[in-house]
Amino acid sequence: MANPDQKTILLEQAYDELKAICTKFQDQSGATDMEVKTLLRELARVYEKDIDDNYDIDWEV
């Protein structure tokens, strides 16, 4: 696992990349903000099902 500083950098990079993907998707599809948010929530639910209860996630960046 990356050290805390590397983890923070990777999370920030992932955020920036996901934001760019969502913006491009919205521009190309004409999706509303709510549709993009709904898509992201659905994707989060897929990963939520795979996370073990004992796995601790620190979302703070």
NUDO-230481 format. One record per atom (N, C-alpha, C): residue in one letter; x, y, z. Coordinates in nm, 4 decimals, padded with zeros to 6 digits. Example, Ala and Ser with C-alpha at 12.3 -4.5 7.8 and 13.67 -1.06 7.14 Angstrom:
BEGIN
<zakol><aa>A</aa><x>01.3190</x><y>-00.5690</y><z>00.7800</z></zakol>
<zakol><aa>A</aa><x>01.2300</x><y>-00.4500</y><z>00.7800</z></zakol>
<zakol><aa>A</aa><x>01.3200</x><y>-00.3300</y><z>00.7800</z></zakol>
<zakol><aa>S</aa><x>01.2850</x><y>-00.2250</y><z>00.7080</z></zakol>
<zakol><aa>S</aa><x>01.3670</x><y>-00.1060</y><z>00.7140</z></zakol>
<zakol><aa>S</aa><x>01.2900</x><y>00.0030</y><z>00.7870</z></zakol>
END
This chain:
BEGIN
<zakol><aa>M</aa><x>00.0860</x><y>-00.1181</y><z>00.0000</z></zakol>
<zakol><aa>M</aa><x>00.0000</x><y>00.0000</y><z>00.0000</z></zakol>
<zakol><aa>M</aa><x>00.0896</x><y>00.1232</y><z>00.0000</z></zakol>
<zakol><aa>A</aa><x>00.0459</x><y>00.2230</y><z>-00.0680</z></zakol>
<zakol><aa>A</aa><x>00.1214</x><y>00.3488</y><z>-00.0760</z></zakol>
<zakol><aa>A</aa><x>00.1227</x><y>00.4168</y><z>00.0608</z></zakol>
<zakol><aa>N</aa><x>00.2273</x><y>00.4966</y><z>00.0834</z></zakol>
<zakol><aa>N</aa><x>00.2304</x><y>00.5703</y><z>00.2096</z></zakol>
<zakol><aa>N</aa><x>00.1221</x><y>00.6787</y><z>00.2067</z></zakol>
<zakol><aa>P</aa><x>00.0904</x><y>00.7408</y><z>00.3212</z></zakol>
<zakol><aa>P</aa><x>-00.0196</x><y>00.8385</y><z>00.3260</z></zakol>
<zakol><aa>P</aa><x>-00.0076</x><y>00.9525</y><z>00.2243</z></zakol>
<zakol><aa>D</aa><x>00.1134</x><y>01.0018</y><z>00.2019</z></zakol>
<zakol><aa>D</aa><x>00.1290</x><y>01.1108</y><z>00.1050</z></zakol>
<zakol><aa>D</aa><x>00.0996</x><y>01.0620</y><z>-00.0368</z></zakol>
<zakol><aa>Q</aa><x>00.1486</x><y>00.9432</y><z>-00.0704</z></zakol>
<zakol><aa>Q</aa><x>00.1225</x><y>00.8868</y><z>-00.2029</z></zakol>
<zakol><aa>Q</aa><x>-00.0262</x><y>00.8584</y><z>-00.2197</z></zakol>
<zakol><aa>K</aa><x>-00.0887</x><y>00.8094</y><z>-00.1129</z></zakol>
<zakol><aa>K</aa><x>-00.2314</x><y>00.7796</y><z>-00.1170</z></zakol>
<zakol><aa>K</aa><x>-00.3116</x><y>00.9072</y><z>-00.1451</z></zakol>
<zakol><aa>T</aa><x>-00.2745</x><y>01.0156</y><z>-00.0781</z></zakol>
<zakol><aa>T</aa><x>-00.3428</x><y>01.1434</y><z>-00.0989</z></zakol>
<zakol><aa>T</aa><x>-00.3271</x><y>01.1899</y><z>-00.2431</z></zakol>
<zakol><aa>I</aa><x>-00.2063</x><y>01.1782</y><z>-00.2957</z></zakol>
<zakol><aa>I</aa><x>-00.1806</x><y>01.2183</y><z>-00.4349</z></zakol>
<zakol><aa>I</aa><x>-00.2626</x><y>01.1330</y><z>-00.5307</z></zakol>
<zakol><aa>L</aa><x>-00.2666</x><y>01.0012</y><z>-00.5067</z></zakol>
<zakol><aa>L</aa><x>-00.3432</x><y>00.9116</y><z>-00.5940</z></zakol>
<zakol><aa>L</aa><x>-00.4927</x><y>00.9412</y><z>-00.5876</z></zakol>
<zakol><aa>L</aa><x>-00.5439</x><y>00.9702</y><z>-00.4680</z></zakol>
<zakol><aa>L</aa><x>-00.6856</x><y>01.0046</y><z>-00.4549</z></zakol>
<zakol><aa>L</aa><x>-00.7180</x><y>01.1343</y><z>-00.5288</z></zakol>
<zakol><aa>E</aa><x>-00.6292</x><y>01.2323</y><z>-00.5178</z></zakol>
<zakol><aa>E</aa><x>-00.6504</x><y>01.3591</y><z>-00.5885</z></zakol>
<zakol><aa>E</aa><x>-00.6460</x><y>01.3389</y><z>-00.7396</z></zakol>
<zakol><aa>Q</aa><x>-00.5535</x><y>01.2553</y><z>-00.7872</z></zakol>
<zakol><aa>Q</aa><x>-00.5454</x><y>01.2262</y><z>-00.9304</z></zakol>
<zakol><aa>Q</aa><x>-00.6704</x><y>01.1535</y><z>-00.9779</z></zakol>
<zakol><aa>A</aa><x>-00.7158</x><y>01.0564</y><z>-00.8993</z></zakol>
<zakol><aa>A</aa><x>-00.8365</x><y>00.9822</y><z>-00.9356</z></zakol>
<zakol><aa>A</aa><x>-00.9566</x><y>01.0759</y><z>-00.9423</z></zakol>
<zakol><aa>Y</aa><x>-00.9671</x><y>01.1667</y><z>-00.8454</z></zakol>
<zakol><aa>Y</aa><x>-01.0758</x><y>01.2644</y><z>-00.8441</z></zakol>
<zakol><aa>Y</aa><x>-01.0729</x><y>01.3485</y><z>-00.9719</z></zakol>
<zakol><aa>D</aa><x>-00.9558</x><y>01.4002</y><z>-01.0048</z></zakol>
<zakol><aa>D</aa><x>-00.9426</x><y>01.4847</y><z>-01.1238</z></zakol>
<zakol><aa>D</aa><x>-00.9789</x><y>01.4077</y><z>-01.2509</z></zakol>
<zakol><aa>E</aa><x>-00.9337</x><y>01.2823</y><z>-01.2593</z></zakol>
<zakol><aa>E</aa><x>-00.9630</x><y>01.2015</y><z>-01.3773</z></zakol>
<zakol><aa>E</aa><x>-01.1114</x><y>01.1677</y><z>-01.3875</z></zakol>
<zakol><aa>L</aa><x>-01.1729</x><y>01.1314</y><z>-01.2749</z></zakol>
<zakol><aa>L</aa><x>-01.3169</x><y>01.1015</y><z>-01.2765</z></zakol>
<zakol><aa>L</aa><x>-01.3988</x><y>01.2255</y><z>-01.3110</z></zakol>
<zakol><aa>K</aa><x>-01.3573</x><y>01.3398</y><z>-01.2598</z></zakol>
<zakol><aa>K</aa><x>-01.4278</x><y>01.4648</y><z>-01.2908</z></zakol>
<zakol><aa>K</aa><x>-01.4197</x><y>01.4941</y><z>-01.4407</z></zakol>
<zakol><aa>A</aa><x>-01.3021</x><y>01.4728</y><z>-01.5001</z></zakol>
<zakol><aa>A</aa><x>-01.2859</x><y>01.4957</y><z>-01.6439</z></zakol>
<zakol><aa>A</aa><x>-01.3710</x><y>01.3978</y><z>-01.7243</z></zakol>
<zakol><aa>I</aa><x>-01.3757</x><y>01.2723</y><z>-01.6819</z></zakol>
<zakol><aa>I</aa><x>-01.4572</x><y>01.1718</y><z>-01.7503</z></zakol>
<zakol><aa>I</aa><x>-01.6042</x><y>01.2091</y><z>-01.7437</z></zakol>
<zakol><aa>C</aa><x>-01.6495</x><y>01.2509</y><z>-01.6257</z></zakol>
<zakol><aa>C</aa><x>-01.7906</x><y>01.2875</y><z>-01.6088</z></zakol>
<zakol><aa>C</aa><x>-01.8263</x><y>01.4109</y><z>-01.6917</z></zakol>
<zakol><aa>T</aa><x>-01.7359</x><y>01.5073</y><z>-01.6949</z></zakol>
<zakol><aa>T</aa><x>-01.7597</x><y>01.6288</y><z>-01.7735</z></zakol>
<zakol><aa>T</aa><x>-01.7685</x><y>01.5948</y><z>-01.9219</z></zakol>
<zakol><aa>K</aa><x>-01.6768</x><y>01.5115</y><z>-01.9694</z></zakol>
<zakol><aa>K</aa><x>-01.6783</x><y>01.4708</y><z>-02.1102</z></zakol>
<zakol><aa>K</aa><x>-01.8053</x><y>01.3923</y><z>-02.1425</z></zakol>
<zakol><aa>F</aa><x>-01.8425</x><y>01.3000</y><z>-02.0542</z></zakol>
<zakol><aa>F</aa><x>-01.9654</x><y>01.2228</y><z>-02.0730</z></zakol>
<zakol><aa>F</aa><x>-02.0860</x><y>01.3160</y><z>-02.0810</z></zakol>
<zakol><aa>Q</aa><x>-02.0914</x><y>01.4118</y><z>-01.9891</z></zakol>
<zakol><aa>Q</aa><x>-02.2047</x><y>01.5043</y><z>-01.9870</z></zakol>
<zakol><aa>Q</aa><x>-02.2096</x><y>01.5891</y><z>-02.1136</z></zakol>
<zakol><aa>D</aa><x>-02.0947</x><y>01.6369</y><z>-02.1587</z></zakol>
<zakol><aa>D</aa><x>-02.0898</x><y>01.7184</y><z>-02.2801</z></zakol>
<zakol><aa>D</aa><x>-02.1327</x><y>01.6383</y><z>-02.4025</z></zakol>
<zakol><aa>Q</aa><x>-02.0875</x><y>01.5139</y><z>-02.4112</z></zakol>
<zakol><aa>Q</aa><x>-02.1166</x><y>01.4324</y><z>-02.5292</z></zakol>
<zakol><aa>Q</aa><x>-02.2575</x><y>01.3734</y><z>-02.5293</z></zakol>
<zakol><aa>S</aa><x>-02.3118</x><y>01.3485</y><z>-02.4102</z></zakol>
<zakol><aa>S</aa><x>-02.4418</x><y>01.2817</y><z>-02.4023</z></zakol>
<zakol><aa>S</aa><x>-02.5575</x><y>01.3782</y><z>-02.3794</z></zakol>
<zakol><aa>G</aa><x>-02.5252</x><y>01.4967</y><z>-02.3293</z></zakol>
<zakol><aa>G</aa><x>-02.6319</x><y>01.5896</y><z>-02.2944</z></zakol>
<zakol><aa>G</aa><x>-02.6993</x><y>01.5536</y><z>-02.1630</z></zakol>
<zakol><aa>A</aa><x>-02.6344</x><y>01.4670</y><z>-02.0839</z></zakol>
<zakol><aa>A</aa><x>-02.6904</x><y>01.4264</y><z>-01.9549</z></zakol>
<zakol><aa>A</aa><x>-02.6959</x><y>01.5458</y><z>-01.8600</z></zakol>
<zakol><aa>T</aa><x>-02.7959</x><y>01.5447</y><z>-01.7737</z></zakol>
<zakol><aa>T</aa><x>-02.8093</x><y>01.6508</y><z>-01.6736</z></zakol>
<zakol><aa>T</aa><x>-02.7153</x><y>01.6226</y><z>-01.5571</z></zakol>
<zakol><aa>D</aa><x>-02.6964</x><y>01.7241</y><z>-01.4730</z></zakol>
<zakol><aa>D</aa><x>-02.6151</x><y>01.7048</y><z>-01.3528</z></zakol>
<zakol><aa>D</aa><x>-02.6709</x><y>01.5894</y><z>-01.2680</z></zakol>
<zakol><aa>M</aa><x>-02.8026</x><y>01.5850</y><z>-01.2543</z></zakol>
<zakol><aa>M</aa><x>-02.8661</x><y>01.4807</y><z>-01.1736</z></zakol>
<zakol><aa>M</aa><x>-02.8412</x><y>01.3417</y><z>-01.2336</z></zakol>
<zakol><aa>E</aa><x>-02.8436</x><y>01.3298</y><z>-01.3646</z></zakol>
<zakol><aa>E</aa><x>-02.8168</x><y>01.2005</y><z>-01.4279</z></zakol>
<zakol><aa>E</aa><x>-02.6729</x><y>01.1547</y><z>-01.4029</z></zakol>
<zakol><aa>V</aa><x>-02.5795</x><y>01.2475</y><z>-01.4071</z></zakol>
<zakol><aa>V</aa><x>-02.4396</x><y>01.2141</y><z>-01.3793</z></zakol>
<zakol><aa>V</aa><x>-02.4247</x><y>01.1731</y><z>-01.2329</z></zakol>
<zakol><aa>K</aa><x>-02.4875</x><y>01.2464</y><z>-01.1422</z></zakol>
<zakol><aa>K</aa><x>-02.4814</x><y>01.2118</y><z>-00.9999</z></zakol>
<zakol><aa>K</aa><x>-02.5432</x><y>01.0751</y><z>-00.9744</z></zakol>
<zakol><aa>T</aa><x>-02.6532</x><y>01.0455</y><z>-01.0392</z></zakol>
<zakol><aa>T</aa><x>-02.7174</x><y>00.9156</y><z>-01.0246</z></zakol>
<zakol><aa>T</aa><x>-02.6261</x><y>00.8044</y><z>-01.0746</z></zakol>
<zakol><aa>L</aa><x>-02.5616</x><y>00.8258</y><z>-01.1874</z></zakol>
<zakol><aa>L</aa><x>-02.4667</x><y>00.7284</y><z>-01.2414</z></zakol>
<zakol><aa>L</aa><x>-02.3538</x><y>00.7025</y><z>-01.1418</z></zakol>
<zakol><aa>L</aa><x>-02.2987</x><y>00.8079</y><z>-01.0841</z></zakol>
<zakol><aa>L</aa><x>-02.1905</x><y>00.7933</y><z>-00.9869</z></zakol>
<zakol><aa>L</aa><x>-02.2368</x><y>00.7195</y><z>-00.8617</z></zakol>
<zakol><aa>R</aa><x>-02.3589</x><y>00.7474</y><z>-00.8179</z></zakol>
<zakol><aa>R</aa><x>-02.4129</x><y>00.6762</y><z>-00.7007</z></zakol>
<zakol><aa>R</aa><x>-02.4285</x><y>00.5273</y><z>-00.7306</z></zakol>
<zakol><aa>E</aa><x>-02.4779</x><y>00.4958</y><z>-00.8488</z></zakol>
<zakol><aa>E</aa><x>-02.4940</x><y>00.3551</y><z>-00.8875</z></zakol>
<zakol><aa>E</aa><x>-02.3594</x><y>00.2844</y><z>-00.8937</z></zakol>
<zakol><aa>L</aa><x>-02.2591</x><y>00.3511</y><z>-00.9474</z></zakol>
<zakol><aa>L</aa><x>-02.1244</x><y>00.2930</y><z>-00.9514</z></zakol>
<zakol><aa>L</aa><x>-02.0701</x><y>00.2721</y><z>-00.8105</z></zakol>
<zakol><aa>A</aa><x>-02.0952</x><y>00.3673</y><z>-00.7221</z></zakol>
<zakol><aa>A</aa><x>-02.0495</x><y>00.3548</y><z>-00.5842</z></zakol>
<zakol><aa>A</aa><x>-02.1157</x><y>00.2360</y><z>-00.5154</z></zakol>
<zakol><aa>R</aa><x>-02.2406</x><y>00.2114</y><z>-00.5463</z></zakol>
<zakol><aa>R</aa><x>-02.3115</x><y>00.0973</y><z>-00.4863</z></zakol>
<zakol><aa>R</aa><x>-02.2500</x><y>-00.0350</y><z>-00.5294</z></zakol>
<zakol><aa>V</aa><x>-02.2016</x><y>-00.0427</y><z>-00.6519</z></zakol>
<zakol><aa>V</aa><x>-02.1371</x><y>-00.1647</y><z>-00.6993</z></zakol>
<zakol><aa>V</aa><x>-02.0154</x><y>-00.1943</y><z>-00.6132</z></zakol>
<zakol><aa>Y</aa><x>-01.9361</x><y>-00.0921</y><z>-00.5860</z></zakol>
<zakol><aa>Y</aa><x>-01.8154</x><y>-00.1112</y><z>-00.5051</z></zakol>
<zakol><aa>Y</aa><x>-01.8490</x><y>-00.1299</y><z>-00.3584</z></zakol>
<zakol><aa>E</aa><x>-01.9558</x><y>-00.0690</y><z>-00.3127</z></zakol>
<zakol><aa>E</aa><x>-01.9967</x><y>-00.0811</y><z>-00.1735</z></zakol>
<zakol><aa>E</aa><x>-02.0282</x><y>-00.2261</y><z>-00.1389</z></zakol>
<zakol><aa>K</aa><x>-02.0874</x><y>-00.2988</y><z>-00.2328</z></zakol>
<zakol><aa>K</aa><x>-02.1222</x><y>-00.4385</y><z>-00.2110</z></zakol>
<zakol><aa>K</aa><x>-01.9977</x><y>-00.5247</y><z>-00.1960</z></zakol>
<zakol><aa>D</aa><x>-01.8864</x><y>-00.4838</y><z>-00.2554</z></zakol>
<zakol><aa>D</aa><x>-01.7640</x><y>-00.5624</y><z>-00.2540</z></zakol>
<zakol><aa>D</aa><x>-01.6747</x><y>-00.5342</y><z>-00.1336</z></zakol>
<zakol><aa>I</aa><x>-01.7085</x><y>-00.4343</y><z>-00.0554</z></zakol>
<zakol><aa>I</aa><x>-01.6219</x><y>-00.3964</y><z>00.0567</z></zakol>
<zakol><aa>I</aa><x>-01.6590</x><y>-00.4777</y><z>00.1799</z></zakol>
<zakol><aa>D</aa><x>-01.5587</x><y>-00.5416</y><z>00.2387</z></zakol>
<zakol><aa>D</aa><x>-01.5768</x><y>-00.6189</y><z>00.3610</z></zakol>
<zakol><aa>D</aa><x>-01.6029</x><y>-00.5240</y><z>00.4772</z></zakol>
<zakol><aa>D</aa><x>-01.6852</x><y>-00.5645</y><z>00.5716</z></zakol>
<zakol><aa>D</aa><x>-01.7182</x><y>-00.4787</y><z>00.6862</z></zakol>
<zakol><aa>D</aa><x>-01.5951</x><y>-00.4408</y><z>00.7667</z></zakol>
<zakol><aa>N</aa><x>-01.4915</x><y>-00.5215</y><z>00.7637</z></zakol>
<zakol><aa>N</aa><x>-01.3717</x><y>-00.4927</y><z>00.8414</z></zakol>
<zakol><aa>N</aa><x>-01.2739</x><y>-00.4025</y><z>00.7674</z></zakol>
<zakol><aa>Y</aa><x>-01.3032</x><y>-00.3685</y><z>00.6450</z></zakol>
<zakol><aa>Y</aa><x>-01.2130</x><y>-00.2869</y><z>00.5647</z></zakol>
<zakol><aa>Y</aa><x>-01.2392</x><y>-00.1405</y><z>00.5957</z></zakol>
<zakol><aa>D</aa><x>-01.1388</x><y>-00.0706</y><z>00.6417</z></zakol>
<zakol><aa>D</aa><x>-01.1523</x><y>00.0698</y><z>00.6810</z></zakol>
<zakol><aa>D</aa><x>-01.1084</x><y>00.1596</y><z>00.5660</z></zakol>
<zakol><aa>I</aa><x>-01.1959</x><y>00.2502</y><z>00.5261</z></zakol>
<zakol><aa>I</aa><x>-01.1637</x><y>00.3436</y><z>00.4189</z></zakol>
<zakol><aa>I</aa><x>-01.1585</x><y>00.4841</y><z>00.4786</z></zakol>
<zakol><aa>D</aa><x>-01.0495</x><y>00.5538</y><z>00.4505</z></zakol>
<zakol><aa>D</aa><x>-01.0332</x><y>00.6916</y><z>00.4939</z></zakol>
<zakol><aa>D</aa><x>-01.0494</x><y>00.7798</y><z>00.3714</z></zakol>
<zakol><aa>W</aa><x>-01.1668</x><y>00.8406</y><z>00.3563</z></zakol>
<zakol><aa>W</aa><x>-01.1972</x><y>00.9205</y><z>00.2382</z></zakol>
<zakol><aa>W</aa><x>-01.1440</x><y>01.0622</y><z>00.2498</z></zakol>
<zakol><aa>E</aa><x>-01.0894</x><y>01.0969</y><z>00.3650</z></zakol>
<zakol><aa>E</aa><x>-01.0419</x><y>01.2325</y><z>00.3849</z></zakol>
<zakol><aa>E</aa><x>-00.9149</x><y>01.2559</y><z>00.3036</z></zakol>
<zakol><aa>V</aa><x>-00.9138</x><y>01.3608</y><z>00.2251</z></zakol>
<zakol><aa>V</aa><x>-00.7970</x><y>01.3932</y><z>00.1423</z></zakol>
<zakol><aa>V</aa><x>-00.7323</x><y>01.5184</y><z>00.1941</z></zakol>
END
